[in-house]
Amino acid sequence: MGGDRCYKRHRAAEFLDFLKQIDAHVSQGLDVRIIMDNYATHKTAAIRTWLARRPHYHVHFMPTSAS
């Protein structure tokens, strides 16, 4: 996907940018499964809204003690 990218900060804005990069490179009609920890950044209103508009994205959260 055009190279790895490290961010100085790990806010919802950077995570949303990451999701948009994934979305730009996924072929139409494919489901996307994302497995992530329960970090608060992954659960902001902006992230939830973005994901809700993309029903082909399926999010799976790891149990808190597993991450």
N, CA, C and O atoms as a Tripos MOL2 file, in Angstrom:
@<TRIPOS>MOLECULE
protein
  268   267    67     0     0
PROTEIN
NO_CHARGES

@<TRIPOS>ATOM
      1 N           0.8210   -1.1900    0.0000 N.3       1 MET1
      2 CA          0.0000    0.0000    0.0000 C.3       1 MET1
      3 C           0.8650    1.2530    0.0000 C.2       1 MET1
      4 O           0.6450    2.1400    0.8260 O.2       1 MET1
      5 N           1.7840    1.3510   -0.8470 N.am      2 GLY2
      6 CA          2.5360    2.5770   -0.9500 C.3       2 GLY2
      7 C           3.5200    2.8230    0.1700 C.2       2 GLY2
      8 O           3.9270    3.9640    0.3880 O.2       2 GLY2
      9 N           3.9090    1.7990    0.8760 N.am      3 GLY3
     10 CA          4.9030    1.9670    1.9280 C.3       3 GLY3
     11 C           4.2850    2.0420    3.3090 C.2       3 GLY3
     12 O           3.1410    2.4630    3.4810 O.2       3 GLY3
     13 N           5.0480    1.6370    4.2610 N.am      4 ASP4
     14 CA          4.5930    1.7000    5.6390 C.3       4 ASP4
     15 C           4.6670    3.1370    6.1270 C.2       4 ASP4
     16 O           5.4830    3.9310    5.6600 O.2       4 ASP4
     17 N           3.8270    3.4400    7.0450 N.am      5 ARG5
     18 CA          3.7640    4.7970    7.5520 C.3       5 ARG5
     19 C           3.6920    4.7500    9.0670 C.2       5 ARG5
     20 O           2.8390    4.0620    9.6270 O.2       5 ARG5
     21 N           4.5650    5.4630    9.7240 N.am      6 CYS6
     22 CA          4.5370    5.5740   11.1770 C.3       6 CYS6
     23 C           4.0680    6.9750   11.5370 C.2       6 CYS6
     24 O           4.4530    7.9560   10.9010 O.2       6 CYS6
     25 N           3.2580    7.0540   12.5310 N.am      7 TYR7
     26 CA          2.7470    8.3340   12.9830 C.3       7 TYR7
     27 C           3.3560    8.6780   14.3350 C.2       7 TYR7
     28 O           3.5840    7.7990   15.1660 O.2       7 TYR7
     29 N           3.6170    9.9720   14.5470 N.am      8 LYS8
     30 CA          4.1240   10.4140   15.8460 C.3       8 LYS8
     31 C           3.0530   10.2770   16.9090 C.2       8 LYS8
     32 O           3.3450   10.0200   18.0780 O.2       8 LYS8
     33 N           1.8210   10.4500   16.4930 N.am      9 ARG9
     34 CA          0.7030   10.3650   17.4340 C.3       9 ARG9
     35 C          -0.2170    9.2410   16.9980 C.2       9 ARG9
     36 O          -0.2060    8.8240   15.8400 O.2       9 ARG9
     37 N          -1.0010    8.7630   17.9260 N.am     10 HIS10
     38 CA         -1.9090    7.6510   17.6480 C.3      10 HIS10
     39 C          -3.3290    8.0420   18.0510 C.2      10 HIS10
     40 O          -3.9420    7.4520   18.9410 O.2      10 HIS10
     41 N          -3.8110    9.0450   17.3670 N.am     11 ARG11
     42 CA         -5.1560    9.5470   17.6320 C.3      11 ARG11
     43 C          -6.1260    8.9730   16.6100 C.2      11 ARG11
     44 O          -5.7340    8.2680   15.6800 O.2      11 ARG11
     45 N          -7.3990    9.2910   16.8030 N.am     12 ALA12
     46 CA         -8.4230    8.8350   15.8700 C.3      12 ALA12
     47 C          -8.1620    9.3750   14.4650 C.2      12 ALA12
     48 O          -8.4460    8.6910   13.4820 O.2      12 ALA12
     49 N          -7.6250   10.5920   14.3560 N.am     13 ALA13
     50 CA         -7.3550   11.1770   13.0420 C.3      13 ALA13
     51 C          -6.3520   10.3330   12.2570 C.2      13 ALA13
     52 O          -6.5310   10.1110   11.0600 O.2      13 ALA13
     53 N          -5.3070    9.8670   12.9210 N.am     14 GLU14
     54 CA         -4.3180    9.0240   12.2540 C.3      14 GLU14
     55 C          -4.9010    7.6540   11.9240 C.2      14 GLU14
     56 O          -4.6110    7.0880   10.8700 O.2      14 GLU14
     57 N          -5.7160    7.1300   12.8190 N.am     15 PHE15
     58 CA         -6.3410    5.8250   12.5560 C.3      15 PHE15
     59 C          -7.2970    5.9270   11.3800 C.2      15 PHE15
     60 O          -7.3440    5.0300   10.5380 O.2      15 PHE15
     61 N          -8.0540    7.0040   11.3180 N.am     16 LEU16
     62 CA         -8.9740    7.2040   10.1990 C.3      16 LEU16
     63 C          -8.2020    7.3310    8.8830 C.2      16 LEU16
     64 O          -8.6380    6.8040    7.8590 O.2      16 LEU16
     65 N          -7.0830    8.0120    8.9000 N.am     17 ASP17
     66 CA         -6.2280    8.1030    7.7120 C.3      17 ASP17
     67 C          -5.7800    6.7110    7.2750 C.2      17 ASP17
     68 O          -5.7810    6.3930    6.0860 O.2      17 ASP17
     69 N          -5.4010    5.8950    8.2360 N.am     18 PHE18
     70 CA         -4.9970    4.5050    7.9660 C.3      18 PHE18
     71 C          -6.1400    3.7220    7.3260 C.2      18 PHE18
     72 O          -5.9310    3.0070    6.3460 O.2      18 PHE18
     73 N          -7.3550    3.8540    7.8780 N.am     19 LEU19
     74 CA         -8.5140    3.1550    7.3110 C.3      19 LEU19
     75 C          -8.7910    3.6070    5.8810 C.2      19 LEU19
     76 O          -9.1290    2.7960    5.0190 O.2      19 LEU19
     77 N          -8.6460    4.8980    5.6380 N.am     20 LYS20
     78 CA         -8.8690    5.4290    4.2850 C.3      20 LYS20
     79 C          -7.8410    4.8880    3.2990 C.2      20 LYS20
     80 O          -8.1630    4.6450    2.1350 O.2      20 LYS20
     81 N          -6.6160    4.7010    3.7560 N.am     21 GLN21
     82 CA         -5.5920    4.1100    2.8980 C.3      21 GLN21
     83 C          -5.9630    2.6730    2.5430 C.2      21 GLN21
     84 O          -5.8200    2.2580    1.3930 O.2      21 GLN21
     85 N          -6.4310    1.9280    3.5110 N.am     22 ILE22
     86 CA         -6.8730    0.5530    3.2500 C.3      22 ILE22
     87 C          -8.0230    0.5770    2.2440 C.2      22 ILE22
     88 O          -8.0160   -0.1600    1.2580 O.2      22 ILE22
     89 N          -8.9990    1.4240    2.5030 N.am     23 ASP23
     90 CA        -10.1850    1.4990    1.6540 C.3      23 ASP23
     91 C          -9.8230    1.8300    0.2070 C.2      23 ASP23
     92 O         -10.4600    1.3270   -0.7190 O.2      23 ASP23
     93 N          -8.8300    2.6540    0.0070 N.am     24 ALA24
     94 CA         -8.4170    3.0500   -1.3440 C.3      24 ALA24
     95 C          -7.7680    1.8980   -2.1140 C.2      24 ALA24
     96 O          -7.6770    1.9420   -3.3400 O.2      24 ALA24
     97 N          -7.3220    0.8780   -1.3970 N.am     25 HIS25
     98 CA         -6.5960   -0.2110   -2.0520 C.3      25 HIS25
     99 C          -7.3490   -1.5470   -2.0680 C.2      25 HIS25
    100 O          -6.8340   -2.5400   -2.5810 O.2      25 HIS25
    101 N          -8.5520   -1.5730   -1.5150 N.am     26 VAL26
    102 CA         -9.3380   -2.8100   -1.4830 C.3      26 VAL26
    103 C         -10.2640   -2.8290   -2.6920 C.2      26 VAL26
    104 O         -10.9590   -1.8520   -2.9720 O.2      26 VAL26
    105 N         -10.2650   -3.9320   -3.3910 N.am     27 SER27
    106 CA        -11.1340   -4.0810   -4.5590 C.3      27 SER27
    107 C         -12.6060   -4.0330   -4.1610 C.2      27 SER27
    108 O         -12.9950   -4.5050   -3.0920 O.2      27 SER27
    109 N         -13.4080   -3.4570   -5.0380 N.am     28 GLN28
    110 CA        -14.8530   -3.4010   -4.8210 C.3      28 GLN28
    111 C         -15.4030   -4.8010   -4.6020 C.2      28 GLN28
    112 O         -14.9670   -5.7520   -5.2510 O.2      28 GLN28
    113 N         -16.3460   -4.9300   -3.6990 N.am     29 GLY29
    114 CA        -17.0060   -6.1990   -3.4720 C.3      29 GLY29
    115 C         -16.3220   -7.1040   -2.4600 C.2      29 GLY29
    116 O         -16.8710   -8.1430   -2.0920 O.2      29 GLY29
    117 N         -15.1460   -6.7330   -2.0090 N.am     30 LEU30
    118 CA        -14.4570   -7.5570   -1.0090 C.3      30 LEU30
    119 C         -14.8150   -7.1050    0.3990 C.2      30 LEU30
    120 O         -14.9360   -5.9100    0.6650 O.2      30 LEU30
    121 N         -14.9820   -8.0520    1.2820 N.am     31 ASP31
    122 CA        -15.1690   -7.7380    2.6890 C.3      31 ASP31
    123 C         -13.8110   -7.4760    3.3160 C.2      31 ASP31
    124 O         -12.8040   -8.0650    2.9220 O.2      31 ASP31
    125 N         -13.7990   -6.5920    4.2910 N.am     32 VAL32
    126 CA        -12.5780   -6.2630    5.0260 C.3      32 VAL32
    127 C         -12.8200   -6.6150    6.4870 C.2      32 VAL32
    128 O         -13.7840   -6.1440    7.0910 O.2      32 VAL32
    129 N         -11.9640   -7.4280    7.0460 N.am     33 ARG33
    130 CA        -12.0500   -7.7880    8.4600 C.3      33 ARG33
    131 C         -10.8880   -7.1470    9.1870 C.2      33 ARG33
    132 O          -9.7290   -7.2960    8.7990 O.2      33 ARG33
    133 N         -11.2160   -6.4380   10.2420 N.am     34 ILE34
    134 CA        -10.2060   -5.7480   11.0340 C.3      34 ILE34
    135 C         -10.2720   -6.2990   12.4560 C.2      34 ILE34
    136 O         -11.3230   -6.2960   13.0960 O.2      34 ILE34
    137 N          -9.1390   -6.7630   12.9230 N.am     35 ILE35
    138 CA         -9.0310   -7.2460   14.2940 C.3      35 ILE35
    139 C          -8.1850   -6.2480   15.0530 C.2      35 ILE35
    140 O          -7.0400   -5.9890   14.6820 O.2      35 ILE35
    141 N          -8.7420   -5.6860   16.1150 N.am     36 MET36
    142 CA         -8.0060   -4.6760   16.8600 C.3      36 MET36
    143 C          -8.2770   -4.7600   18.3490 C.2      36 MET36
    144 O          -9.2180   -5.4110   18.8020 O.2      36 MET36
    145 N          -7.4170   -4.0770   19.0940 N.am     37 ASP37
    146 CA         -7.5830   -4.0740   20.5430 C.3      37 ASP37
    147 C          -8.6490   -3.0480   20.9210 C.2      37 ASP37
    148 O          -9.2230   -2.3870   20.0560 O.2      37 ASP37
    149 N          -8.9000   -2.9280   22.1930 N.am     38 ASN38
    150 CA         -9.9520   -2.0500   22.6970 C.3      38 ASN38
    151 C          -9.4610   -0.6340   22.9960 C.2      38 ASN38
    152 O         -10.0320    0.0600   23.8380 O.2      38 ASN38
    153 N          -8.4160   -0.2140   22.3150 N.am     39 TYR39
    154 CA         -7.8740    1.1340   22.4840 C.3      39 TYR39
    155 C          -8.9720    2.1470   22.1740 C.2      39 TYR39
    156 O          -9.6780    2.0010   21.1760 O.2      39 TYR39
    157 N          -9.1270    3.1580   23.0020 N.am     40 ALA40
    158 CA        -10.2120    4.1370   22.8550 C.3      40 ALA40
    159 C         -10.2030    4.8140   21.4800 C.2      40 ALA40
    160 O         -11.2610    5.1790   20.9660 O.2      40 ALA40
    161 N          -9.0270    4.9830   20.8870 N.am     41 THR41
    162 CA         -8.9180    5.6050   19.5660 C.3      41 THR41
    163 C          -9.7260    4.8470   18.5190 C.2      41 THR41
    164 O         -10.2340    5.4460   17.5720 O.2      41 THR41
    165 N          -9.8450    3.5550   18.6840 N.am     42 HIS42
    166 CA        -10.5620    2.7300   17.7090 C.3      42 HIS42
    167 C         -12.0780    2.8380   17.8490 C.2      42 HIS42
    168 O         -12.8150    2.3130   17.0140 O.2      42 HIS42
    169 N         -12.5480    3.5140   18.8940 N.am     43 LYS43
    170 CA        -13.9820    3.5300   19.1780 C.3      43 LYS43
    171 C         -14.5980    4.9300   19.1950 C.2      43 LYS43
    172 O         -15.7060    5.1020   19.7030 O.2      43 LYS43
    173 N         -13.9120    5.9190   18.6580 N.am     44 THR44
    174 CA        -14.4660    7.2770   18.6720 C.3      44 THR44
    175 C         -15.6770    7.3680   17.7380 C.2      44 THR44
    176 O         -15.8980    6.5030   16.8910 O.2      44 THR44
    177 N         -16.4410    8.4250   17.9150 N.am     45 ALA45
    178 CA        -17.6250    8.6260   17.0740 C.3      45 ALA45
    179 C         -17.2420    8.7280   15.6000 C.2      45 ALA45
    180 O         -17.9470    8.2050   14.7380 O.2      45 ALA45
    181 N         -16.1340    9.3950   15.3100 N.am     46 ALA46
    182 CA        -15.7050    9.5420   13.9090 C.3      46 ALA46
    183 C         -15.3880    8.1840   13.2880 C.2      46 ALA46
    184 O         -15.7460    7.9250   12.1390 O.2      46 ALA46
    185 N         -14.7330    7.3370   14.0300 N.am     47 ILE47
    186 CA        -14.3810    5.9970   13.5280 C.3      47 ILE47
    187 C         -15.6420    5.1520   13.3810 C.2      47 ILE47
    188 O         -15.8310    4.4890   12.3610 O.2      47 ILE47
    189 N         -16.4940    5.1710   14.3820 N.am     48 ARG48
    190 CA        -17.7410    4.3870   14.3070 C.3      48 ARG48
    191 C         -18.5950    4.8340   13.1310 C.2      48 ARG48
    192 O         -19.1690    3.9970   12.4350 O.2      48 ARG48
    193 N         -18.6900    6.1430   12.8980 N.am     49 THR49
    194 CA        -19.4790    6.6670   11.7780 C.3      49 THR49
    195 C         -18.8850    6.2230   10.4480 C.2      49 THR49
    196 O         -19.6100    5.7830    9.5560 O.2      49 THR49
    197 N         -17.5650    6.3370   10.3140 N.am     50 TRP50
    198 CA        -16.8970    5.9330    9.0770 C.3      50 TRP50
    199 C         -17.1370    4.4590    8.7890 C.2      50 TRP50
    200 O         -17.4420    4.0900    7.6550 O.2      50 TRP50
    201 N         -17.0030    3.6210    9.7970 N.am     51 LEU51
    202 CA        -17.2110    2.1770    9.6230 C.3      51 LEU51
    203 C         -18.6750    1.8470    9.3400 C.2      51 LEU51
    204 O         -18.9650    0.9470    8.5520 O.2      51 LEU51
    205 N         -19.5890    2.5600    9.9690 N.am     52 ALA52
    206 CA        -21.0250    2.3030    9.7700 C.3      52 ALA52
    207 C         -21.4410    2.5470    8.3250 C.2      52 ALA52
    208 O         -22.3870    1.9300    7.8370 O.2      52 ALA52
    209 N         -20.7410    3.4430    7.6420 N.am     53 ARG53
    210 CA        -21.0460    3.7380    6.2370 C.3      53 ARG53
    211 C         -20.4390    2.7160    5.2860 C.2      53 ARG53
    212 O         -20.6390    2.7830    4.0740 O.2      53 ARG53
    213 N         -19.7080    1.7850    5.8420 N.am     54 ARG54
    214 CA        -19.0530    0.7530    5.0380 C.3      54 ARG54
    215 C         -19.3880   -0.6270    5.6090 C.2      54 ARG54
    216 O         -18.5890   -1.2000    6.3500 O.2      54 ARG54
    217 N         -20.5500   -1.1560    5.2720 N.am     55 PRO55
    218 CA        -20.9710   -2.4320    5.8410 C.3      55 PRO55
    219 C         -20.0910   -3.6120    5.4390 C.2      55 PRO55
    220 O         -20.2010   -4.6900    6.0230 O.2      55 PRO55
    221 N         -19.2250   -3.4210    4.4550 N.am     56 HIS56
    222 CA        -18.3170   -4.5010    4.0690 C.3      56 HIS56
    223 C         -17.0980   -4.5610    4.9990 C.2      56 HIS56
    224 O         -16.2600   -5.4530    4.8630 O.2      56 HIS56
    225 N         -16.9970   -3.6230    5.9380 N.am     57 TYR57
    226 CA        -15.9490   -3.6660    6.9680 C.3      57 TYR57
    227 C         -16.5170   -4.3640    8.1970 C.2      57 TYR57
    228 O         -17.5730   -3.9880    8.7050 O.2      57 TYR57
    229 N         -15.8220   -5.3620    8.6570 N.am     58 HIS58
    230 CA        -16.2450   -6.1330    9.8290 C.3      58 HIS58
    231 C         -15.1580   -6.0100   10.8870 C.2      58 HIS58
    232 O         -14.0180   -6.4300   10.6840 O.2      58 HIS58
    233 N         -15.5340   -5.4270   12.0170 N.am     59 VAL59
    234 CA        -14.5610   -5.1810   13.0770 C.3      59 VAL59
    235 C         -14.7160   -6.2220   14.1680 C.2      59 VAL59
    236 O         -15.8240   -6.5360   14.6030 O.2      59 VAL59
    237 N         -13.5920   -6.7450   14.5960 N.am     60 HIS60
    238 CA        -13.5370   -7.7250   15.6840 C.3      60 HIS60
    239 C         -12.5890   -7.1710   16.7310 C.2      60 HIS60
    240 O         -11.4270   -6.8900   16.4360 O.2      60 HIS60
    241 N         -13.0830   -7.0140   17.9580 N.am     61 PHE61
    242 CA        -12.2420   -6.5070   19.0310 C.3      61 PHE61
    243 C         -11.7080   -7.6630   19.8670 C.2      61 PHE61
    244 O         -12.4310   -8.5990   20.2060 O.2      61 PHE61
    245 N         -10.4350   -7.5710   20.1850 N.am     62 MET62
    246 CA         -9.8070   -8.5680   21.0620 C.3      62 MET62
    247 C         -10.2510   -8.2840   22.4930 C.2      62 MET62
    248 O         -10.5030   -7.1320   22.8480 O.2      62 MET62
    249 N         -10.3480   -9.3190   23.3090 N.am     63 PRO63
    250 CA        -10.6430   -9.0750   24.7210 C.3      63 PRO63
    251 C          -9.5660   -8.1670   25.3300 C.2      63 PRO63
    252 O          -8.3980   -8.2480   24.9520 O.2      63 PRO63
    253 N          -9.9550   -7.3250   26.2520 N.am     64 THR64
    254 CA         -9.0430   -6.3530   26.8490 C.3      64 THR64
    255 C          -7.7720   -7.0010   27.3690 C.2      64 THR64
    256 O          -6.6880   -6.4490   27.1780 O.2      64 THR64
    257 N          -7.8660   -8.1150   27.9980 N.am     65 SER65
    258 CA         -6.6850   -8.7480   28.5920 C.3      65 SER65
    259 C          -5.8150   -9.4640   27.5650 C.2      65 SER65
    260 O          -4.7310   -9.9390   27.9040 O.2      65 SER65
    261 N          -6.2690   -9.5490   26.3190 N.am     66 ALA66
    262 CA         -5.5300  -10.2990   25.3020 C.3      66 ALA66
    263 C          -4.5920   -9.4300   24.4750 C.2      66 ALA66
    264 O          -3.7630   -9.9510   23.7300 O.2      66 ALA66
    265 N          -4.7140   -8.1180   24.5970 N.am     67 SER67
    266 CA         -3.8870   -7.2580   23.7290 C.3      67 SER67
    267 C          -2.5830   -6.8500   24.3550 C.2      67 SER67
    268 O          -1.7980   -6.1310   23.7360 O.2      67 SER67
@<TRIPOS>BOND
     1     1     2 1
     2     2     3 1
     3     3     4 2
     4     3     5 am
     5     5     6 1
     6     6     7 1
     7     7     8 2
     8     7     9 am
     9     9    10 1
    10    10    11 1
    11    11    12 2
    12    11    13 am
    13    13    14 1
    14    14    15 1
    15    15    16 2
    16    15    17 am
    17    17    18 1
    18    18    19 1
    19    19    20 2
    20    19    21 am
    21    21    22 1
    22    22    23 1
    23    23    24 2
    24    23    25 am
    25    25    26 1
    26    26    27 1
    27    27    28 2
    28    27    29 am
    29    29    30 1
    30    30    31 1
    31    31    32 2
    32    31    33 am
    33    33    34 1
    34    34    35 1
    35    35    36 2
    36    35    37 am
    37    37    38 1
    38    38    39 1
    39    39    40 2
    40    39    41 am
    41    41    42 1
    42    42    43 1
    43    43    44 2
    44    43    45 am
    45    45    46 1
    46    46    47 1
    47    47    48 2
    48    47    49 am
    49    49    50 1
    50    50    51 1
    51    51    52 2
    52    51    53 am
    53    53    54 1
    54    54    55 1
    55    55    56 2
    56    55    57 am
    57    57    58 1
    58    58    59 1
    59    59    60 2
    60    59    61 am
    61    61    62 1
    62    62    63 1
    63    63    64 2
    64    63    65 am
    65    65    66 1
    66    66    67 1
    67    67    68 2
    68    67    69 am
    69    69    70 1
    70    70    71 1
    71    71    72 2
    72    71    73 am
    73    73    74 1
    74    74    75 1
    75    75    76 2
    76    75    77 am
    77    77    78 1
    78    78    79 1
    79    79    80 2
    80    79    81 am
    81    81    82 1
    82    82    83 1
    83    83    84 2
    84    83    85 am
    85    85    86 1
    86    86    87 1
    87    87    88 2
    88    87    89 am
    89    89    90 1
    90    90    91 1
    91    91    92 2
    92    91    93 am
    93    93    94 1
    94    94    95 1
    95    95    96 2
    96    95    97 am
    97    97    98 1
    98    98    99 1
    99    99   100 2
   100    99   101 am
   101   101   102 1
   102   102   103 1
   103   103   104 2
   104   103   105 am
   105   105   106 1
   106   106   107 1
   107   107   108 2
   108   107   109 am
   109   109   110 1
   110   110   111 1
   111   111   112 2
   112   111   113 am
   113   113   114 1
   114   114   115 1
   115   115   116 2
   116   115   117 am
   117   117   118 1
   118   118   119 1
   119   119   120 2
   120   119   121 am
   121   121   122 1
   122   122   123 1
   123   123   124 2
   124   123   125 am
   125   125   126 1
   126   126   127 1
   127   127   128 2
   128   127   129 am
   129   129   130 1
   130   130   131 1
   131   131   132 2
   132   131   133 am
   133   133   134 1
   134   134   135 1
   135   135   136 2
   136   135   137 am
   137   137   138 1
   138   138   139 1
   139   139   140 2
   140   139   141 am
   141   141   142 1
   142   142   143 1
   143   143   144 2
   144   143   145 am
   145   145   146 1
   146   146   147 1
   147   147   148 2
   148   147   149 am
   149   149   150 1
   150   150   151 1
   151   151   152 2
   152   151   153 am
   153   153   154 1
   154   154   155 1
   155   155   156 2
   156   155   157 am
   157   157   158 1
   158   158   159 1
   159   159   160 2
   160   159   161 am
   161   161   162 1
   162   162   163 1
   163   163   164 2
   164   163   165 am
   165   165   166 1
   166   166   167 1
   167   167   168 2
   168   167   169 am
   169   169   170 1
   170   170   171 1
   171   171   172 2
   172   171   173 am
   173   173   174 1
   174   174   175 1
   175   175   176 2
   176   175   177 am
   177   177   178 1
   178   178   179 1
   179   179   180 2
   180   179   181 am
   181   181   182 1
   182   182   183 1
   183   183   184 2
   184   183   185 am
   185   185   186 1
   186   186   187 1
   187   187   188 2
   188   187   189 am
   189   189   190 1
   190   190   191 1
   191   191   192 2
   192   191   193 am
   193   193   194 1
   194   194   195 1
   195   195   196 2
   196   195   197 am
   197   197   198 1
   198   198   199 1
   199   199   200 2
   200   199   201 am
   201   201   202 1
   202   202   203 1
   203   203   204 2
   204   203   205 am
   205   205   206 1
   206   206   207 1
   207   207   208 2
   208   207   209 am
   209   209   210 1
   210   210   211 1
   211   211   212 2
   212   211   213 am
   213   213   214 1
   214   214   215 1
   215   215   216 2
   216   215   217 am
   217   217   218 1
   218   218   219 1
   219   219   220 2
   220   219   221 am
   221   221   222 1
   222   222   223 1
   223   223   224 2
   224   223   225 am
   225   225   226 1
   226   226   227 1
   227   227   228 2
   228   227   229 am
   229   229   230 1
   230   230   231 1
   231   231   232 2
   232   231   233 am
   233   233   234 1
   234   234   235 1
   235   235   236 2
   236   235   237 am
   237   237   238 1
   238   238   239 1
   239   239   240 2
   240   239   241 am
   241   241   242 1
   242   242   243 1
   243   243   244 2
   244   243   245 am
   245   245   246 1
   246   246   247 1
   247   247   248 2
   248   247   249 am
   249   249   250 1
   250   250   251 1
   251   251   252 2
   252   251   253 am
   253   253   254 1
   254   254   255 1
   255   255   256 2
   256   255   257 am
   257   257   258 1
   258   258   259 1
   259   259   260 2
   260   259   261 am
   261   261   262 1
   262   262   263 1
   263   263   264 2
   264   263   265 am
   265   265   266 1
   266   266   267 1
   267   267   268 2
@<TRIPOS>SUBSTRUCTURE
     1 MET1         2 RESIDUE 1 A MET
     2 GLY2         6 RESIDUE 1 A GLY
     3 GLY3        10 RESIDUE 1 A GLY
     4 ASP4        14 RESIDUE 1 A ASP
     5 ARG5        18 RESIDUE 1 A ARG
     6 CYS6        22 RESIDUE 1 A CYS
     7 TYR7        26 RESIDUE 1 A TYR
     8 LYS8        30 RESIDUE 1 A LYS
     9 ARG9        34 RESIDUE 1 A ARG
    10 HIS10       38 RESIDUE 1 A HIS
    11 ARG11       42 RESIDUE 1 A ARG
    12 ALA12       46 RESIDUE 1 A ALA
    13 ALA13       50 RESIDUE 1 A ALA
    14 GLU14       54 RESIDUE 1 A GLU
    15 PHE15       58 RESIDUE 1 A PHE
    16 LEU16       62 RESIDUE 1 A LEU
    17 ASP17       66 RESIDUE 1 A ASP
    18 PHE18       70 RESIDUE 1 A PHE
    19 LEU19       74 RESIDUE 1 A LEU
    20 LYS20       78 RESIDUE 1 A LYS
    21 GLN21       82 RESIDUE 1 A GLN
    22 ILE22       86 RESIDUE 1 A ILE
    23 ASP23       90 RESIDUE 1 A ASP
    24 ALA24       94 RESIDUE 1 A ALA
    25 HIS25       98 RESIDUE 1 A HIS
    26 VAL26      102 RESIDUE 1 A VAL
    27 SER27      106 RESIDUE 1 A SER
    28 GLN28      110 RESIDUE 1 A GLN
    29 GLY29      114 RESIDUE 1 A GLY
    30 LEU30      118 RESIDUE 1 A LEU
    31 ASP31      122 RESIDUE 1 A ASP
    32 VAL32      126 RESIDUE 1 A VAL
    33 ARG33      130 RESIDUE 1 A ARG
    34 ILE34      134 RESIDUE 1 A ILE
    35 ILE35      138 RESIDUE 1 A ILE
    36 MET36      142 RESIDUE 1 A MET
    37 ASP37      146 RESIDUE 1 A ASP
    38 ASN38      150 RESIDUE 1 A ASN
    39 TYR39      154 RESIDUE 1 A TYR
    40 ALA40      158 RESIDUE 1 A ALA
    41 THR41      162 RESIDUE 1 A THR
    42 HIS42      166 RESIDUE 1 A HIS
    43 LYS43      170 RESIDUE 1 A LYS
    44 THR44      174 RESIDUE 1 A THR
    45 ALA45      178 RESIDUE 1 A ALA
    46 ALA46      182 RESIDUE 1 A ALA
    47 ILE47      186 RESIDUE 1 A ILE
    48 ARG48      190 RESIDUE 1 A ARG
    49 THR49      194 RESIDUE 1 A THR
    50 TRP50      198 RESIDUE 1 A TRP
    51 LEU51      202 RESIDUE 1 A LEU
    52 ALA52      206 RESIDUE 1 A ALA
    53 ARG53      210 RESIDUE 1 A ARG
    54 ARG54      214 RESIDUE 1 A ARG
    55 PRO55      218 RESIDUE 1 A PRO
    56 HIS56      222 RESIDUE 1 A HIS
    57 TYR57      226 RESIDUE 1 A TYR
    58 HIS58      230 RESIDUE 1 A HIS
    59 VAL59      234 RESIDUE 1 A VAL
    60 HIS60      238 RESIDUE 1 A HIS
    61 PHE61      242 RESIDUE 1 A PHE
    62 MET62      246 RESIDUE 1 A MET
    63 PRO63      250 RESIDUE 1 A PRO
    64 THR64      254 RESIDUE 1 A THR
    65 SER65      258 RESIDUE 1 A SER
    66 ALA66      262 RESIDUE 1 A ALA
    67 SER67      266 RESIDUE 1 A SER
